[in-house]
Amino acid sequence: MDQRHVWDNIAEEWSKYREKPFPEVIELTEKMNGAILDIGCGSGRNFLPGKKIVAVDFSIEMLKIAKKKQNCIFVQGDMSCLPFKKDSFDNIVAVAVIHCTPGWKHVLDECYRILKPGARVLITVWDGEQDAFKKQIERGSSSVISGKEITRKWNDYERYYYLFSQKELEGALGKTDFNIIKSEKFIGGHRELFWNLLVLAEKPF
């Protein structure tokens, strides 16, 4: 199923369950100086007052909700092919989004391309090695596509997810020439609590 169609159709209901940002994310974004690019911004739950934010999402319905929250620059676009020049951003925030696309390697390449030297990217994804996913697959609320790829149901819609391990995410960033600044796990969620991975990485000078 086309994922843009999925997120357009679940945007309103999804945003009600995804209203509050992760404290672990806020702690780091509050320290960011300069422009912040929020890729896969969704309904805008990670927007911080007083920050210069450019918000990107491929779902027009998500962007409509996000526009009600803060006066940012909004762009409808694909995070695997971002419409920005090389070395143009001070920070990138990608919260619970890179695991939503099979093209995640291209997303990391794009983050590297558009960040200024010395700038940082903050990424969170689900911890793909937790037991919760095994149980969901057993009871049918998650379905395996192949290998580490699954879909999860939201009403009649199937959402795509790639299940990262911490080592794999760190390794992928390293292969893209990022330097890892911080890497940790934390518990967060809404309807269900999940272990999440958080990585802060820097583009070298």
C-alpha positions as CSV (number, residue, x, y, z in Angstrom):
1,M,0.0,0.0,0.0
2,D,1.3,3.5,-0.9
3,Q,2.6,4.9,2.3
4,R,1.7,8.5,1.5
5,H,-1.9,7.4,1.1
6,V,-1.7,5.6,4.4
7,W,-0.5,8.6,6.4
8,D,-2.9,11.0,4.7
9,N,-5.8,8.8,5.8
10,I,-4.7,8.2,9.4
11,A,-3.3,11.7,10.0
12,E,-6.1,13.2,12.1
13,E,-6.4,10.1,14.4
14,W,-2.7,9.5,14.6
15,S,-2.0,13.1,15.7
16,K,-4.3,12.6,18.7
17,Y,-2.0,9.8,19.9
18,R,1.2,11.6,19.1
19,E,0.8,15.0,20.7
20,K,3.7,15.1,23.2
21,P,7.3,15.0,22.3
22,F,9.8,12.6,23.9
23,P,11.6,14.3,26.8
24,E,14.9,12.8,25.6
25,V,14.4,14.7,22.2
26,I,13.4,18.0,23.8
27,E,16.5,17.9,26.1
28,L,18.7,17.8,23.0
29,T,16.7,20.1,20.6
30,E,16.6,22.8,23.2
31,K,20.4,23.1,23.0
32,M,20.4,23.4,19.2
33,N,21.4,26.7,17.7
34,G,20.6,27.9,14.2
35,A,18.0,26.4,11.8
36,I,16.5,23.0,12.5
37,L,15.2,20.8,9.7
38,D,12.4,18.5,11.0
39,I,12.1,15.7,8.5
40,G,9.0,13.6,8.7
41,C,7.6,16.3,11.0
42,G,4.1,14.7,11.0
43,S,1.7,16.7,13.1
44,G,4.5,18.9,14.5
45,R,4.8,17.4,18.0
46,N,8.5,18.2,18.1
47,F,8.3,21.9,17.3
48,L,9.9,24.1,20.0
49,P,8.8,27.8,20.5
50,G,11.5,30.3,19.6
51,K,13.4,28.0,17.2
52,K,13.8,28.5,13.5
53,I,12.2,25.4,12.0
54,V,11.8,24.1,8.5
55,A,9.3,21.2,8.6
56,V,9.1,18.5,5.9
57,D,6.6,15.7,5.4
58,F,5.3,13.8,2.4
59,S,1.8,13.8,3.8
60,I,-0.2,16.9,3.0
61,E,-2.8,16.0,5.7
62,M,-0.1,15.8,8.4
63,L,1.2,19.2,7.3
64,K,-2.3,20.7,7.6
65,I,-2.3,19.7,11.2
66,A,1.2,20.9,11.9
67,K,0.5,24.3,10.4
68,K,-1.9,25.0,13.2
69,K,0.8,24.6,15.9
70,Q,3.6,26.9,15.0
71,N,4.7,29.4,12.4
72,C,7.4,27.4,10.6
73,I,8.5,27.0,7.0
74,F,6.5,24.0,5.7
75,V,7.6,21.9,2.7
76,Q,5.8,18.9,1.3
77,G,8.5,16.6,0.1
78,D,10.2,13.2,0.2
79,M,12.9,12.8,2.8
80,S,14.9,10.5,0.5
81,C,15.2,13.4,-2.0
82,L,15.2,16.6,0.0
83,P,14.8,19.9,-2.0
84,F,17.6,21.8,-0.3
85,K,21.1,22.8,-1.2
86,K,24.3,21.1,0.0
87,D,25.6,22.3,3.4
88,S,22.5,24.4,4.2
89,F,21.3,23.3,7.7
90,D,22.7,23.6,11.2
91,N,20.6,20.7,12.6
92,I,18.3,17.9,11.5
93,V,15.7,16.2,13.7
94,A,14.3,12.9,12.5
95,V,12.1,11.5,15.2
96,A,10.4,8.1,14.7
97,V,10.5,8.5,10.9
98,I,13.5,6.9,9.3
99,H,12.2,3.4,10.2
100,C,9.1,4.2,8.1
101,T,10.7,4.0,4.7
102,P,12.5,1.2,2.9
103,G,14.7,4.0,1.4
104,W,16.3,4.9,4.7
105,K,19.8,4.7,3.4
106,H,19.0,7.4,0.9
107,V,17.6,9.5,3.8
108,L,20.9,9.2,5.7
109,D,22.8,10.3,2.5
110,E,20.5,13.3,2.1
111,C,21.0,14.3,5.8
112,Y,24.7,14.2,5.3
113,R,24.5,16.2,2.1
114,I,22.4,19.1,3.4
115,L,24.0,19.5,6.8
116,K,26.8,22.0,7.2
117,P,30.2,20.7,8.3
118,G,30.1,20.4,12.1
119,A,26.3,20.2,12.1
120,R,24.3,17.4,13.8
121,V,21.4,15.0,13.1
122,L,19.2,13.6,15.9
123,I,17.5,10.3,15.0
124,T,15.1,8.1,16.9
125,V,13.7,4.8,15.7
126,W,12.1,1.8,17.4
127,D,14.5,-0.7,18.9
128,G,13.9,-3.6,16.4
129,E,15.3,-6.2,18.8
130,Q,12.7,-5.9,21.5
131,D,10.4,-8.8,22.4
132,A,7.3,-6.6,21.8
133,F,7.6,-7.1,18.0
134,K,7.9,-10.8,18.3
135,K,4.7,-10.9,20.3
136,Q,2.9,-8.6,17.8
137,I,3.9,-10.8,15.0
138,E,2.6,-13.9,16.8
139,R,-0.8,-12.4,17.5
140,G,-1.1,-10.9,14.0
141,S,-1.0,-7.2,14.8
142,S,2.3,-7.0,12.9
143,S,3.1,-8.8,9.7
144,V,6.6,-9.7,8.4
145,I,7.4,-8.6,4.8
146,S,10.9,-10.0,4.7
147,G,13.9,-10.0,6.9
148,K,13.7,-7.0,9.2
149,E,10.7,-5.3,7.5
150,I,7.2,-5.4,8.9
151,T,3.9,-3.7,8.6
152,R,1.7,-2.7,11.5
153,K,-2.0,-2.2,11.3
154,W,-3.9,1.1,12.0
155,N,-7.5,0.3,11.4
156,D,-7.6,-0.7,7.7
157,Y,-4.2,0.6,6.9
158,E,-0.8,-1.1,6.9
159,R,2.2,1.0,8.0
160,Y,5.7,0.0,6.9
161,Y,8.5,-0.2,9.4
162,Y,12.2,-1.3,9.3
163,L,13.5,-2.9,12.5
164,F,16.9,-1.4,13.3
165,S,19.3,-2.7,15.9
166,Q,21.4,-0.2,17.8
167,K,24.6,-1.5,16.2
168,E,23.0,-1.4,12.7
169,L,21.9,2.2,13.0
170,E,25.3,3.3,14.4
171,G,27.0,1.4,11.6
172,A,24.8,2.9,8.9
173,L,25.6,6.4,10.1
174,G,29.3,5.6,10.3
175,K,29.2,4.4,6.7
176,T,27.7,7.7,5.7
177,D,30.8,9.3,7.4
178,F,28.9,10.7,10.4
179,N,30.7,10.7,13.8
180,I,28.5,9.3,16.6
181,I,28.2,11.7,19.5
182,K,25.5,10.0,21.6
183,S,23.7,6.6,21.4
184,E,21.2,5.3,23.9
185,K,17.9,3.5,24.4
186,F,14.9,4.9,26.1
187,I,11.3,3.9,26.7
188,G,8.5,5.9,25.1
189,G,5.2,5.6,23.5
190,H,1.5,6.3,23.7
191,R,-1.0,3.5,23.2
192,E,1.9,1.1,23.8
193,L,5.3,1.5,25.4
194,F,8.3,0.7,23.3
195,W,12.1,0.7,23.6
196,N,13.5,3.4,21.2
197,L,16.9,4.0,19.9
198,L,18.3,7.6,20.0
199,V,21.5,8.6,18.1
200,L,23.0,12.0,17.8
201,A,25.6,12.2,15.0
202,E,27.8,15.0,13.6
203,K,29.0,15.7,10.1
204,P,32.8,16.2,10.4
205,F,34.5,19.4,9.2
